């Protein structure tokens, strides 16, 4: 995950870009990018991708 990709995810979340630009941000396949999915992306950028991304997503949701 690069800074460019993180920025793209924020732009998708804000509705400035379509989800088709990077559908992997939509971890729960809701057709939207939410704050918890962006937090997961930042964590992945800092710590590497988790084997089970859904576990991190669930963890991030507890803070939301």
N, C-alpha and C positions, 0 to 999 in steps of 0.2 A: 504494500500500500504506500503510495507516494503522496506528497503534499498536493500535487495536481489532482489526484484521484479523490482526496479528501475534500478539496474545494468543489470538485464536480458533484460529490455527494451532497454537500450543503446546497449547491445550486439546484439540484434535483428536489431536495426537501423544500426549498423556497418556491418551487414551481417555475424556476428560470430555465431549466432544462427538462426534457422529457426523461422518464425513467429508462427508456430504451438506451440512453447514453451510457448507463452502467447499472443494469438490473441487479447485479450482485449486492448492491446496498440494501435491497429490499429482502432482508433475511426471512421475514415471515410471510412473504409473497402476498402482501396486502395491496400491492400496486401503489404504495406510498413509501417514502423514506421518513422515518420518525427519529426523534432525538436519541432514543435508545439504540437505534441502528447506527447512528452517527457515532455515538460513544463507543460502540463495539468496533467500528472501523478505526477510530483513533487508537483504541487499545491494541488492535491488531497491528497498526502501524508502529506502535511503540514496542510491543512485546512479541510480535509474530502472530500468525494466524493460529487459532486454537484448533485442535483436532475436531472438537465438537463445538462449532460456532453457536449452536442453539443454547448450549449451557452458559456461554458468556452473555448471550442475548437475554436469557432468563435472569441472570445475575444483574444485568444492567437495568432490567425492568423493575427490580425491587427498589432501586434508588429513585425511580420516576414516579 
